[in-house]
Amino acid sequence: MYAIVDIAGKQFKVAKDQYIYAPKMEGEAGANVSFDKVLLLDNNGSVEVGAPTVKV
Protein backbone atom coordinates (compact mmCIF):
# COMPACT_ATOMS: atom_id res chain seq x y z
CA MET A 1 0.00 0.00 0.00
CA TYR A 2 1.25 3.45 -0.87
CA ALA A 3 -0.13 6.92 -1.54
CA ILE A 4 0.86 10.04 -3.41
CA VAL A 5 0.35 13.08 -1.19
CA ASP A 6 0.74 16.82 -1.63
CA ILE A 7 2.95 18.45 1.00
CA ALA A 8 3.59 22.19 0.60
CA GLY A 9 2.86 22.03 -3.13
CA LYS A 10 5.18 19.06 -3.83
CA GLN A 11 4.18 15.45 -4.43
CA PHE A 12 5.62 12.61 -2.36
CA LYS A 13 5.15 8.84 -2.55
CA VAL A 14 4.59 7.58 0.99
CA ALA A 15 3.96 4.21 2.61
CA LYS A 16 3.05 3.11 6.13
CA ASP A 17 5.93 3.37 8.62
CA GLN A 18 8.14 5.13 6.03
CA TYR A 19 10.30 8.11 6.99
CA ILE A 20 10.23 11.04 4.57
CA TYR A 21 11.89 14.42 4.55
CA ALA A 22 9.43 17.10 3.49
CA PRO A 23 9.81 20.87 3.45
CA LYS A 24 7.81 23.28 5.59
CA MET A 25 6.32 20.79 8.02
CA GLU A 26 5.97 21.64 11.67
CA GLY A 27 6.53 19.05 14.36
CA GLU A 28 9.22 17.02 15.98
CA ALA A 29 11.39 14.49 14.17
CA GLY A 30 9.86 11.02 14.40
CA ALA A 31 6.35 12.28 15.20
CA ASN A 32 3.33 10.78 13.43
CA VAL A 33 1.60 12.98 10.87
CA SER A 34 -1.55 12.74 8.78
CA PHE A 35 -2.14 14.05 5.27
CA ASP A 36 -5.31 15.70 4.03
CA LYS A 37 -4.27 16.06 0.37
CA VAL A 38 -4.09 12.45 -0.86
CA LEU A 39 -3.88 12.49 -4.66
CA LEU A 40 -3.61 8.74 -5.35
CA LEU A 41 -4.04 5.62 -3.23
CA ASP A 42 -2.82 2.13 -4.19
CA ASN A 43 -4.11 -0.60 -1.89
CA ASN A 44 -2.50 -3.83 -3.15
CA GLY A 45 -3.31 -3.18 -6.80
CA SER A 46 -6.62 -1.41 -6.23
CA VAL A 47 -5.82 2.13 -7.37
CA GLU A 48 -8.00 5.11 -6.49
CA VAL A 49 -7.22 8.44 -8.17
CA GLY A 50 -8.51 11.64 -6.66
CA ALA A 51 -10.43 14.36 -8.44
CA PRO A 52 -8.56 16.34 -7.15
CA THR A 53 -8.13 14.37 -3.89
CA VAL A 54 -9.11 10.92 -2.62
CA LYS A 55 -11.78 10.87 0.09
CA VAL A 56 -10.37 8.87 3.00
C-alpha positions in Angstrom: 0.0 0.0 0.0 1.2 3.5 -0.9 -0.1 6.9 -1.5 0.9 10.0 -3.4 0.3 13.1 -1.2 0.7 16.8 -1.6 3.0 18.5 1.0 3.6 22.2 0.6 2.9 22.0 -3.1 5.2 19.1 -3.8 4.2 15.5 -4.4 5.6 12.6 -2.4 5.2 8.8 -2.6 4.6 7.6 1.0 4.0 4.2 2.6 3.0 3.1 6.1 5.9 3.4 8.6 8.1 5.1 6.0 10.3 8.1 7.0 10.2 11.0 4.6 11.9 14.4 4.6 9.4 17.1 3.5 9.8 20.9 3.4 7.8 23.3 5.6 6.3 20.8 8.0 6.0 21.6 11.7 6.5 19.1 14.4 9.2 17.0 16.0 11.4 14.5 14.2 9.9 11.0 14.4 6.3 12.3 15.2 3.3 10.8 13.4 1.6 13.0 10.9 -1.5 12.7 8.8 -2.1 14.0 5.3 -5.3 15.7 4.0 -4.3 16.1 0.4 -4.1 12.5 -0.9 -3.9 12.5 -4.7 -3.6 8.7 -5.3 -4.0 5.6 -3.2 -2.8 2.1 -4.2 -4.1 -0.6 -1.9 -2.5 -3.8 -3.1 -3.3 -3.2 -6.8 -6.6 -1.4 -6.2 -5.8 2.1 -7.4 -8.0 5.1 -6.5 -7.2 8.4 -8.2 -8.5 11.6 -6.7 -10.4 14.4 -8.4 -8.6 16.3 -7.2 -8.1 14.4 -3.9 -9.1 10.9 -2.6 -11.8 10.9 0.1 -10.4 8.9 3.0 
